[in-house]
Amino acid sequence: MMISAVEPPEARGVPRDGVRMLVASPSGVKHAYFNDLTQFLRPGDLVVVNNSGTMAAAVDGSLTVHFSTWLDDGSWVVELRPEGTEGRAGQRISLPEGHLELIEPYMSGRLWRARASMDVPSLLARFGRPIKYSYVPQQWPLTDYQTVFARDSGSAEMPSAGRPFSAALVTKLVSAGVLFAPITLHTGVSSIEEGKPPLPERFHVPAATARLVSMTRAAGGRVIAVGTTVTRALESAPHGGEGWTELVLGPSRPAKIVNGLITGWHAPGASHLQLLQAVAGRELIDVAYEEAAREGYLWHEFGDSCLLLPA
């Protein structure tokens, strides 16, 4: 049985890079700690990270609103809380210093496209808090929801696969000949209904990152994506680019660029699990999840980690 992590590892006396890490490959499963990565990555491997920063995306008003992402026309995709709250077109929700007007449902039954009467980034900076779910009983500060790579704020929820990296570990890996490169993919709210495809997400793959990916593969190195967000971005624009990705990876669309993946442990909803299988194959994922459950690995954003090396 897998157990939800209810607090950041630092709160239980474990450094960021000290969480447990399961390493799964065709040769078997190994148990390690995240700061053992230098034992499993090779000189010439390329680790691609998401530099999106986490927004304080939850704001309390006449209802609690989770701001998921902004759209090109200036409106926002939002989620109403508490869970099960129903909205209606034209409904106004009072928020600090203004209001939010619901326009129409957005793709999922619980998401709405809405327009705010105030500047949303300023609202979040002043009154927002990180989105949290019931398995985390205490509110933690925004700094606990940032990775060391965070640069461009825009994710409703932390790109959590990168959380266990520390500056010291990155330095250690670089000194050992492992390369790093960034992409940006701003994540929306994660609690999409099981069986639904992931939402479109805003992304940017820099040309320099795309060149490094191509050079690494040509030289026989491995492209290790840190998280499903990085995988989705790289597979959407292998030669670089930006915009919105609607790519759904799975058995009918396996990964073509990424050949290794660092990920956390999450409830195996359809889209998340299918993306992992697109990189590592169903058999390896099943073995990894079964072993992690047997050994009590911790789930969710403050939990333990997994390194998948299918090749």
Helices and strands as residue ranges (DSSP letters): E 3-4, G 9-12, G 16-18, E 20-25, E 28-33, G 34-39, E 46-50, E 52-54, E 58-60, E 64-70, E 76-81, E 92-95, E 98-105, E 111-116, H 120-127, G 142-145, E 152-155, G 160-162, H 167-175, E 179-186, E 201-205, H 207-218, E 223-226, H 228-236, E 241-245, E 260-264, H 270-280, H 282-294, E 298-299, E 305-308
